């Protein structure tokens, strides 16, 4: 059977189209980095690098749409959820956890879990209920109640890609950064779990066990993902301690293995049906604390630079990728009322999330550790939506029939563009107005930092009203935290790292100096 000339020439055309598509992507990356450098150099914070990358993708995508670019070239810019979740997101999350000081994160862990679990649930339900009521009152396009909850779940995820790039560029307060980072990462597990659970509920209309199924699914996802991440991190620490790879001729192997472990953790969790985001976050924290010190000095420098480089590339490409796809996709702009009221309802739901959870957290915290109002306002304003919501909305196009998924996708697209461009561009001004930019650490949080910006967990002060059961539980939790610190210093660190006696003596002296400064700081309050 003969082959036609058109058929024989198709592989060459596909290869040429691939070359042109990749060339355009590289050109946009170069333009984004150059433009971001120029904006930072001139301290123009009204257009963060994330917003500039999204704009470049939108402009190039719009031009490609107008010029009727070949379908084979446009196919290289289609936003695929699998590509985003499996290749772009892991280095971004790992670098964020690897570079974040673990002590501020775990000191605020109770507040972070409250915002991530209860807060995301509140925001999802409030958004879903308001969208449903808006449809019943004919203010907007009406959706079935379960589909309204699906929309509330996917749009309630504050995107770590968006939040981290803008916050890191502006240099916010360490405690605020830890709260925003922790919530944005952990609430993705809750949002994805809620979305998938509501999708199952829509297909199988069972109503009795829905609430308990959501709670159980999230706990299963979170605990399983955290265990997988911590386990992989400990295995890597033991490998680098006992394998003897920290010699000159094995540094390449050492670096290769260190780079592979985070991806192993992420793919292990995804393969088990868990959250790769949570898994790789805890792998990053454990590997930074234990595995990193087992590397040679040259390897330490290399892996730090490598993950910073690859995460910067992934962040920038994500915004370009998303902007180009937004411009190229078909949208349903006939329901502008749905978009307008959805934005209003999301603002209300975010406020209900942040201020109610902050109130609950402050109820059980001592006065000197309460979340101040200006941090609550910053948390509310910084609830940006980005690639995570966009990817879930794109999935809803396939999950929901009769064009309802397309309406949700269009509304999510508009919300993402507005939040990144408008809210992202004005975030710097808002943070400066609230005086939370830079390294100024508010005393109300009860946190003291040494000259090396090391975090010291605050002590709990006795007061006349501390006889309640909640206060006693809080004190008991603090004792457990202190005992875990002692356990880590006396057992875990010597077991998992190659720490010598000199290092231990230096660390003990540093701990004494920090404890002394902490006592002095609280006596002066």
C-alpha positions as CSV (number, residue, x, y, z in Angstrom):
1,X,0.0,0.0,0.0
2,X,1.5,3.3,-1.1
3,X,2.1,6.4,1.0
4,X,1.0,9.8,-0.3
5,X,3.3,12.8,-0.4
6,X,1.2,14.6,2.2
7,X,1.5,11.7,4.6
8,X,5.2,11.3,4.1
9,X,5.7,15.0,4.7
10,X,3.6,15.2,7.9
11,X,6.4,14.2,10.3
12,X,8.7,16.9,9.0
13,X,5.9,19.5,9.3
14,X,5.2,18.4,12.9
15,X,8.9,18.7,13.8
16,X,9.0,22.2,12.2
17,X,5.9,23.2,14.1
18,X,7.4,21.8,17.4
19,X,10.6,23.9,16.7
20,X,8.6,27.1,16.1
21,X,6.4,26.5,19.2
22,X,9.4,25.9,21.5
23,X,11.3,28.8,20.0
24,X,8.3,31.1,20.8
25,X,8.2,29.8,24.4
26,X,11.9,30.5,24.8
27,X,11.6,34.0,23.4
28,X,8.7,34.7,25.8
29,X,10.8,33.4,28.7
30,X,13.7,35.6,27.8
31,X,11.4,38.6,27.4
32,X,9.8,37.9,30.8
33,X,13.1,37.7,32.7
34,X,14.5,40.8,31.0
35,X,11.3,42.8,31.6
36,X,11.1,41.5,35.2
37,X,14.8,42.6,35.8
38,X,14.0,46.1,34.4
39,X,10.9,46.4,36.6
40,X,12.8,45.4,39.7
41,X,15.8,47.6,38.9
42,X,13.5,50.7,38.6
43,X,11.5,49.5,41.7
44,X,8.2,49.5,39.7
45,X,6.1,47.3,41.9
46,X,2.8,48.0,40.2
47,X,3.6,45.3,37.7
48,X,5.2,42.3,39.4
49,X,7.1,39.7,37.4
50,X,4.2,37.3,37.6
51,X,1.8,39.9,36.2
52,X,4.3,40.8,33.4
53,X,4.6,37.1,32.4
54,X,0.9,36.7,32.3
55,X,0.5,39.8,30.2
56,X,3.2,38.6,27.7
57,X,1.3,35.3,27.3
58,X,-2.0,37.1,26.8
59,X,-0.6,39.5,24.2
60,X,1.3,36.8,22.2
61,X,-1.7,34.5,22.4
62,X,-4.0,37.2,21.2
63,X,-1.7,38.0,18.3
64,X,-1.5,34.3,17.4
65,X,-5.3,34.1,17.5
66,X,-5.8,37.1,15.3
67,X,-3.1,36.0,12.8
68,X,-4.7,32.5,12.5
69,X,-1.6,30.6,13.4
70,X,-1.3,27.0,12.3
71,X,-3.1,24.5,14.6
72,X,0.1,22.4,14.9
73,X,2.0,25.3,16.4
74,X,-0.9,26.4,18.7
75,X,-1.1,22.8,20.1
76,X,2.3,23.4,21.8
77,X,0.7,26.1,23.9
78,X,-2.4,24.3,25.1
79,X,-2.6,24.3,28.9
80,X,-2.6,20.6,30.1
81,X,-3.5,20.1,33.7
82,X,-1.2,17.0,33.9
83,X,1.8,18.9,32.6
84,X,1.2,21.7,35.2
85,X,0.7,19.3,38.2
86,X,3.4,16.8,37.3
87,X,6.2,19.0,35.9
88,X,5.8,22.7,36.7
89,X,4.4,22.7,40.2
90,X,6.9,20.3,42.0
91,X,10.0,22.5,41.7
92,X,8.1,25.6,42.7
93,X,6.7,24.0,45.9
94,X,10.0,22.2,46.8
95,X,12.1,25.4,46.5
96,X,9.5,27.3,48.6
97,X,9.7,24.7,51.4
98,X,13.5,24.3,51.0
99,X,14.1,28.0,51.3
100,X,11.6,28.7,54.1
101,X,12.8,28.5,57.7
102,X,11.0,25.6,59.2
103,X,10.5,27.1,62.7
104,X,8.2,30.0,61.6
105,X,6.2,27.5,59.6
106,X,5.7,25.0,62.5
107,X,5.3,27.8,65.1
108,X,2.2,28.9,63.2
109,X,1.2,25.4,62.2
110,X,-2.0,25.4,64.2
111,X,-3.1,28.7,62.6
112,X,-2.1,27.4,59.1
113,X,-4.1,24.2,59.5
114,X,-7.1,26.2,60.8
115,X,-7.0,28.5,57.7
116,X,-6.3,25.6,55.3
117,X,-8.9,23.2,56.5
118,X,-11.7,25.2,58.2
119,X,-11.1,28.4,56.3
120,X,-11.1,26.7,52.9
121,X,-14.3,24.8,53.9
122,X,-16.0,28.0,54.9
123,X,-14.9,29.9,51.8
124,X,-16.1,27.0,49.5
125,X,-19.5,26.7,51.2
126,X,-20.1,30.5,51.4
127,X,-19.1,30.9,47.7
128,X,-21.3,28.0,46.6
129,X,-24.3,29.1,48.7
130,X,-24.1,32.7,47.5
131,X,-23.7,31.6,43.8
132,X,-26.7,29.3,44.2
133,X,-28.8,32.0,45.8
134,X,-27.8,34.5,43.1
135,X,-29.0,32.1,40.5
136,X,-32.3,31.5,42.3
137,X,-32.8,35.3,42.5
138,X,-32.0,35.6,38.8
139,X,-29.0,37.8,39.4
140,X,-26.8,35.4,37.5
141,X,-26.8,32.1,35.6
142,X,-28.3,29.4,37.8
143,X,-26.4,26.3,38.5
144,X,-27.4,23.2,40.5
145,X,-26.4,23.3,44.1
146,X,-23.7,20.6,44.0
147,X,-22.1,22.3,40.9
148,X,-22.2,25.6,42.8
149,X,-20.2,23.9,45.6
150,X,-17.8,22.5,43.0
151,X,-17.2,26.0,41.7
152,X,-16.8,27.3,45.3
153,X,-14.2,24.5,46.0
154,X,-12.0,25.2,42.9
155,X,-12.1,29.0,43.2
156,X,-11.3,28.9,47.0
157,X,-7.7,27.6,46.5
158,X,-5.2,30.5,46.9
159,X,-2.6,29.6,44.4
160,X,0.9,29.2,45.8
161,X,2.5,30.0,42.4
162,X,0.9,33.4,42.3
163,X,1.2,34.2,46.0
164,X,4.8,33.1,46.5
165,X,6.2,34.9,43.4
166,X,4.7,38.2,44.4
167,X,5.4,37.9,48.2
168,X,9.0,36.8,47.7
169,X,9.6,39.7,45.2
170,X,8.3,42.2,47.7
171,X,9.9,40.8,50.8
172,X,7.1,40.6,53.4
173,X,7.1,39.9,57.1
174,X,8.4,36.4,57.9
175,X,5.4,35.4,60.0
176,X,2.9,36.7,57.4
177,X,4.8,34.9,54.7
178,X,4.7,31.7,56.7
179,X,0.9,32.0,57.2
180,X,0.2,32.8,53.5
181,X,2.6,30.2,52.2
182,X,1.4,27.5,54.6
183,X,-2.3,28.2,53.9
184,X,-1.8,28.4,50.1
185,X,0.0,25.1,49.9
186,X,-2.1,23.1,52.4
187,X,-5.5,24.4,51.3
188,X,-4.8,23.0,47.8
189,X,-5.2,19.5,49.2
190,X,-8.5,20.6,50.8
191,X,-9.8,22.4,47.7
192,X,-8.9,19.4,45.4
193,X,-10.4,17.0,47.8
194,X,-13.6,19.1,48.1
195,X,-13.8,19.4,44.3
196,X,-13.4,15.7,43.7
197,X,-15.8,14.8,46.5
198,X,-18.5,17.1,45.1
199,X,-17.9,15.7,41.7
200,X,-18.5,12.2,43.1
201,X,-21.6,13.4,45.0
202,X,-23.0,14.9,41.7
203,X,-22.6,11.5,40.0
204,X,-23.9,9.5,42.9
205,X,-26.6,11.5,44.7
206,X,-26.1,10.2,48.3
207,X,-26.6,12.8,51.0
208,X,-26.2,11.2,54.4
209,X,-22.4,10.7,54.5
210,X,-21.2,13.6,52.3
211,X,-19.8,15.8,55.1
212,X,-18.0,12.9,56.8
213,X,-16.7,11.7,53.5
214,X,-15.1,15.2,52.8
215,X,-13.5,15.3,56.3
216,X,-12.2,11.7,56.0
217,X,-10.9,12.2,52.5
218,X,-9.0,15.3,53.5
219,X,-7.5,13.7,56.6
220,X,-6.5,10.7,54.6
221,X,-4.9,12.8,51.9
222,X,-3.1,15.1,54.3
223,X,-1.8,12.6,56.8
224,X,-0.8,10.1,54.1
225,X,0.9,12.8,52.0
226,X,2.8,14.2,55.0
227,X,3.9,10.7,56.0
228,X,5.1,9.9,52.5
229,X,7.1,13.2,52.3
230,X,8.7,12.8,55.7
231,X,9.5,9.2,55.0
232,X,11.2,10.0,51.7
233,X,13.1,12.8,53.4
234,X,14.4,10.5,56.2
235,X,15.5,7.9,53.7
236,X,17.4,10.5,51.7
237,X,19.2,11.7,54.9
238,X,20.3,8.2,55.8
239,X,21.5,7.5,52.2
240,X,23.6,10.7,52.0
241,X,25.0,10.0,55.5
242,X,26.1,6.4,55.0
243,X,26.7,6.1,51.2
244,X,30.0,8.1,51.3
245,X,29.1,10.2,48.4
246,X,30.7,13.5,49.7
247,X,34.0,12.9,47.9
248,X,35.3,14.8,44.9
249,X,34.8,12.2,42.2
250,X,31.2,11.4,43.3
251,X,29.7,14.9,43.7
252,X,27.8,14.6,40.4
253,X,26.1,11.4,41.6
254,X,25.4,13.1,45.0
255,X,23.7,16.1,43.3
256,X,21.7,13.9,40.9
257,X,20.3,11.8,43.7
258,X,19.4,14.9,45.7
259,X,17.5,16.3,42.8
260,X,15.6,13.1,42.1
261,X,14.3,12.5,45.7
262,X,11.8,15.4,45.6
263,X,10.3,14.2,42.4
264,X,10.2,10.7,43.8
265,X,8.2,12.0,46.8
266,X,5.8,13.9,44.6
267,X,5.2,11.1,42.1
268,X,4.9,8.5,45.0
269,X,2.1,10.6,46.6
270,X,0.3,11.2,43.2
271,X,0.6,7.5,42.4
272,X,-1.1,6.6,45.7
273,X,-3.9,9.1,45.1
274,X,-2.6,11.5,47.7
275,X,-1.5,15.1,47.4
276,X,2.0,15.5,45.8
277,X,2.0,19.2,46.9
278,X,1.9,18.4,50.6
279,X,4.3,15.4,50.2
280,X,7.0,17.4,48.4
281,X,6.6,20.3,50.9
282,X,7.4,18.1,53.9
283,X,10.2,16.3,51.9
284,X,11.7,19.8,51.3
285,X,11.6,20.7,55.0
286,X,13.1,17.3,56.1
287,X,15.8,17.3,53.4
288,X,16.8,20.9,54.2
289,X,17.1,20.0,57.9
290,X,18.8,16.7,57.7
291,X,19.9,15.7,54.2
292,X,21.4,19.0,53.2
293,X,24.0,19.0,55.9
294,X,25.2,15.5,54.7
295,X,26.2,16.9,51.3
296,X,29.7,18.3,50.5
297,X,30.0,22.1,50.4
298,X,30.2,22.1,46.6
299,X,27.1,20.0,46.3
300,X,25.2,22.2,48.8
301,X,26.0,25.2,46.7
302,X,24.9,23.4,43.5
303,X,21.6,22.1,44.7
304,X,20.6,25.5,46.3
305,X,21.4,27.2,43.0
306,X,19.8,24.5,40.9
307,X,16.4,24.5,42.7
308,X,16.3,28.3,42.7
309,X,17.0,28.3,39.0
310,X,14.4,25.6,38.0
311,X,11.7,27.1,40.2
312,X,12.2,30.5,38.7
313,X,11.9,29.0,35.2
314,X,8.8,27.0,36.2
315,X,7.1,30.0,37.8
316,X,7.6,32.3,34.9
317,X,6.7,29.6,32.3
318,X,3.5,28.8,34.3
319,X,2.2,32.4,33.9
320,X,3.2,32.6,30.3
321,X,1.7,29.2,29.6
322,X,-1.6,30.2,31.4
323,X,-1.8,33.6,29.7
324,X,-1.3,32.2,26.2
325,X,-3.9,29.5,26.8
326,X,-6.4,32.0,28.2
327,X,-6.1,34.0,24.9
328,X,-6.4,31.0,22.7
329,X,-9.3,29.1,24.5
330,X,-13.0,29.6,23.6
331,X,-14.9,31.4,26.3
332,X,-18.5,31.9,27.1
333,X,-18.8,35.7,27.6
334,X,-22.6,35.7,27.3
335,X,-23.0,35.4,31.1
336,X,-21.2,38.6,32.4
337,X,-23.5,38.7,35.4
338,X,-22.1,35.4,36.6
339,X,-18.6,36.7,36.4
340,X,-19.4,40.0,38.2
341,X,-21.3,38.5,41.1
342,X,-18.9,35.6,41.4
343,X,-16.1,38.2,42.0
344,X,-18.2,39.9,44.7
345,X,-19.1,36.6,46.4
346,X,-15.5,35.4,46.4
347,X,-14.4,38.6,48.2
348,X,-17.1,38.1,50.8
349,X,-16.2,34.4,51.2
350,X,-12.5,35.2,51.6
351,X,-13.4,37.7,54.3
352,X,-15.5,35.1,56.1
353,X,-12.6,32.7,55.8
354,X,-9.8,34.9,57.1
355,X,-11.5,37.0,59.8
356,X,-13.5,34.1,61.4
357,X,-10.5,31.8,61.5
358,X,-8.2,34.5,62.8
359,X,-10.8,35.1,65.6
360,X,-10.8,31.4,66.5
361,X,-7.0,31.3,66.5
362,X,-6.7,34.4,68.7
363,X,-9.1,32.9,71.2
364,X,-6.6,30.2,72.1
365,X,-3.4,32.2,71.6
366,X,-1.8,34.4,74.3
367,X,-2.1,38.1,73.8
368,X,1.5,38.6,72.6
369,X,1.0,35.9,69.9
370,X,-2.3,36.9,68.5
371,X,-2.6,37.7,64.7
372,X,-2.8,41.5,64.5
373,X,-5.6,43.1,62.4
374,X,-3.1,44.4,59.8
375,X,-1.9,40.8,59.1
376,X,-5.6,39.7,58.8
377,X,-6.2,42.4,56.3
378,X,-3.1,41.4,54.4
379,X,-4.2,37.7,54.4
380,X,-7.6,38.7,53.1
381,X,-6.2,40.9,50.3
382,X,-3.6,38.4,49.3
383,X,-5.9,35.6,48.5
384,X,-4.9,35.6,44.8
385,X,-6.2,33.0,42.4
386,X,-3.9,31.5,39.7
387,X,-2.9,28.4,37.9
388,X,-4.4,26.0,40.5
389,X,-7.9,27.3,40.1
390,X,-7.4,27.6,36.4
391,X,-6.3,23.9,36.1
392,X,-9.4,22.7,38.1
393,X,-11.7,25.0,36.1
394,X,-10.3,23.5,32.9
395,X,-11.1,20.1,34.3
396,X,-14.7,21.2,35.1
397,X,-15.2,21.7,31.3
398,X,-15.0,17.9,30.9
399,X,-16.8,17.1,34.2
400,X,-19.9,19.3,33.8
401,X,-22.4,18.9,30.9
402,X,-24.5,21.4,28.8
403,X,-21.9,24.2,28.7
404,X,-22.0,24.8,32.5
405,X,-18.4,23.8,32.8
406,X,-17.5,26.4,30.1
407,X,-19.3,29.1,32.1
408,X,-17.3,28.2,35.2
409,X,-14.1,28.1,33.2
410,X,-14.7,31.6,31.7
411,X,-15.6,33.1,35.1
412,X,-12.4,31.5,36.6
413,X,-10.3,32.9,33.8
414,X,-11.6,36.4,34.4
415,X,-11.0,36.1,38.2
416,X,-7.4,34.8,37.6
417,X,-6.5,37.6,35.2
418,X,-8.1,40.3,37.5
419,X,-6.5,38.9,40.7
420,X,-3.0,38.6,39.2
421,X,-3.0,41.9,37.3
422,X,-5.0,44.2,39.6
423,X,-4.7,42.7,43.1
424,X,-1.2,41.5,42.4
425,X,-0.1,44.8,41.1
426,X,-1.5,46.7,44.1
427,X,-0.4,44.2,46.7
428,X,2.9,46.0,47.2
429,X,1.1,49.3,47.9
430,X,-1.3,47.5,50.3
431,X,1.5,45.8,52.2
432,X,3.5,49.0,52.5
433,X,0.4,50.8,53.8
434,X,-0.1,48.1,56.4
435,X,3.6,48.3,57.3
436,X,4.3,44.5,56.8
437,X,6.9,44.8,54.1
438,X,10.5,43.9,54.9
439,X,12.0,42.2,57.9
440,X,10.1,44.1,60.6
441,X,8.7,41.5,62.9
442,X,5.8,42.6,64.9
443,X,6.1,42.1,68.6
444,X,2.4,41.2,68.9
445,X,3.2,37.9,67.4
446,X,5.5,37.1,70.3
447,X,8.4,36.2,68.0
448,X,12.0,37.2,68.4
449,X,14.7,36.9,65.8
450,X,18.5,36.8,66.3
451,X,21.0,38.6,64.2
452,X,21.0,35.7,61.7
453,X,17.2,36.0,61.3
454,X,16.8,32.7,63.2
455,X,13.3,32.1,64.6
456,X,12.8,31.6,68.3
457,X,9.5,30.1,69.5
458,X,7.9,32.3,72.1
459,X,7.3,31.2,75.6
460,X,3.9,31.2,77.2
461,X,3.4,33.7,80.0
462,X,1.2,33.0,83.0
463,X,-1.8,35.3,83.5
464,X,-4.7,35.4,85.8
465,X,-7.1,33.9,83.4
466,X,-5.2,30.9,82.2
467,X,-7.1,28.4,84.2
468,X,-9.4,27.3,81.5
469,X,-9.2,23.9,79.7
470,X,-8.2,25.5,76.4
471,X,-5.3,27.3,78.0
472,X,-4.2,24.1,79.7
473,X,-4.3,22.2,76.4
474,X,-2.3,25.0,74.8
475,X,0.4,24.8,77.5
476,X,0.5,21.1,77.1
477,X,1.0,21.5,73.3
478,X,3.8,23.9,73.9
479,X,5.5,21.4,76.2
480,X,5.2,18.8,73.5
481,X,6.7,21.2,71.0
482,X,9.6,21.9,73.3
483,X,10.2,18.2,74.0
484,X,10.2,17.6,70.2
485,X,12.9,20.2,69.8
486,X,14.9,18.5,72.5
487,X,14.2,15.1,70.8
488,X,15.4,16.5,67.5
489,X,18.6,18.0,68.9
490,X,19.5,15.0,71.0
491,X,18.4,12.1,68.9
492,X,17.1,12.8,65.4
493,X,19.8,15.2,64.2
494,X,22.7,13.0,65.4
495,X,21.0,9.9,63.9
496,X,20.2,11.4,60.5
497,X,23.1,13.8,60.0
498,X,26.9,13.6,60.1
499,X,27.1,16.3,62.8
500,X,30.4,16.3,64.7
501,X,31.0,17.4,68.3
502,X,32.2,20.8,67.3
503,X,28.9,21.5,65.5
504,X,27.0,20.3,68.5
505,X,28.9,22.6,70.8
506,X,28.4,25.6,68.5
507,X,24.7,24.8,68.2
508,X,24.3,24.5,72.0
509,X,26.0,27.9,72.5
510,X,23.7,29.4,69.8
511,X,20.7,28.0,71.6
512,X,21.8,29.5,74.9
513,X,22.4,32.9,73.3
514,X,18.9,32.7,71.7
515,X,17.2,31.6,74.9
516,X,18.9,34.5,76.7
517,X,17.7,37.0,74.1
518,X,14.2,35.5,74.2
519,X,14.0,35.9,78.0
520,X,15.2,39.5,77.8
521,X,12.8,40.2,75.0
522,X,9.7,39.0,76.9
523,X,10.8,40.7,80.1
524,X,10.8,44.0,78.2
525,X,7.3,43.6,76.8
